[in-house]
Amino acid sequence: MDKNVFAAIATALYEYEGNNVHDKESGVITIKKHNTLWNAKFQNMTPKPSAK
């Protein structure tokens, strides 16, 4: 078998046992607003065309 398969299985078992916990509180989701160009207000609408 490929060594990558064994590495993937070992990583999955490691995380399943709770070794990859980010938050101390279980069941609580923390969402923080992060401004990027994807949610920029000036990109929501196209500019009005000029009458030439």
ABEGO torsion letter per residue (X at the ends): XBAAAAAAAAAAAAAAAGABBABABBGBBBBBBBBBAAABAAAABBBBBBBX
